[in-house]
Every structure is written in C-alpha cells, then in structure tokens.
Amino acid sequence: MSWGNRMKLAYELSEFEGSVAKAFNAGEIPYPVHLESGNEEELVNIFKRIHPGDYVMGTWRLHLKALLKGVPPSELREAIRRGESMSLRFPEYRVYGSAIAGGIVPIALGVALGIKRRGGKAWVWCFLGDMMFESGIFHECSKYGANHDLPIVWVIEDNSVSVCTPTAEVWKENKTPNVLRFKYSSKWPHCGSGTRVNF
C-alpha cells in the first residue's frame, strides 16, 4: 500500500467518524457513542501487520478498527444505530469489543490461550487506552501472556487522558512506597485444608 493510499484510507476513516458524530448530534442515535480521531494513520500502519484470520479486540473505541478489519461501513453503521457502539461484535470478522473498562483484557488473553492450545496460527490484537495500561487487570494478563508465550499483541493508544483527567496526573510514575520484598523457600507444600491436596 502506497503512502498516498494510506493517507486516503486515513481520511476515509476520519470521514466515517465525522458522519457518526453528525448523526449522534442530530439525535438520530439515542445511545452512547465513543468516537476516535487523530490515530487514523497509526492504525492504518498497524493494520498492515494484521491478517484476516487474526482477532481484533478492544474497548469502547472500536469503529475504525472494525472498518480496517473489513467490516463493511453499512454493517458497522447499523450496529452503531442499534446502540452497539461501545460493545461491537462481528464474529465473522473476528472483531470484539467491551464497554466494561478492562473487560476485554482477560477475554483477549483467553482467546490467545485457546489459539495456542489448538496449535492455531492466528494472533490476537488487543487495543487499549493509556488508562487501562495502568490497571491491575492489564498487568496480570500481559504478564501471563508473556510468560506463556501467547500469540497476543497489546496495542496501547495513549491519548494522555484517563476519561477526562490527565493520565500523568492520575497515575504518575509507579514508585510504590513501603514495599519489602524477599525470597524464601517453604518446606510445606501449598495444600488445601483437611486432606493435603496440592492445588
């Protein structure tokens, strides 16, 4: 894909979101809608690496990813008008979203684990914001995915805000005070109560 074509595609993505915004502002969509902008060129470049058989998962800003994954604009527009903007799901295109903050993270991890267990070739691409990047659920899942060599890529889209608050102001640098850490080895197994059964 040439740079000119990528620019054209980025423009078309922007135009789509603009048309959704116009319909929402006119009262034609009586449901919550989350729009994205300013990330079109980056998404176009990322999607050059995403294959048709891969999964694309994300939070409540998924319109542009759905389009880039091949969901027809008319089909996406219908879903948005049905009130599904924040929780899109297109199984045929392997596109899934969740309006629950962090809710898609363990789901994406589970899909990646299933792919590996079945010996599949697909990858999971999970798109998150910088606020979700700071969450405990992300750190647990990303560590599990790395430690088990799962076919998952976490894409952090940093718009510098956690909802309406500057992310740096909310989270700052992670310097947790008063933490002691040491290593030890127990002579006792980790067992259930009553009968000693390892779990």
Secondary structure, 3 states (H helix, E strand, C coil): CCHHHHHHHHHHHHHHHHHHHHHHHCCCCCCCCCCCCCCHHHHHHHHCCCCCCCEEEECCCCHHHHHHHCCCHHHHHHHHHCCCCCCCEEHHHCEEECCCCCCHHHHHHHHHHHHHHHCCCCCEEEEEEHHHHCCHHHHHHHHHHHHCCCCEEEEEECCCEECCEEHHHHHCCCCCCCCCCCCCCCCCCCECCCCCCEC
